[in-house]
Amino acid sequence: MQERDQFRIEWDCRRGMLELDKVIMPFYKQHFNSLSDEQKSTFLRLLACSDLQLFSWFFNNKPADDAKLQNLISLIQSKMEH
């Protein structure tokens, strides 16, 4: 992945809600490089979702309609520090 792309992804990881920043950015920094290409593509799709959708999925346990997104959300939740 090109350096510019990594900068763009990191920028997109920054959200308008502190709660989401504490979930998405650490996951990106610690686990993104070890994801499969398909999971990386799904992560980029996840970043295109609104903060309200993300908050609902991560904190209100509302499942995403897309199975690939839901699988990634579950993975991210499993890596969250409690």
Secondary structure by P-SEA (a helix, b strand, c coil): ccaaaaaaaaaaaccccaaaaaccaaaaacccccccaaaaaaaaaaaaccaaaaaaacccccccccaaaaaaaaaaaaaccc
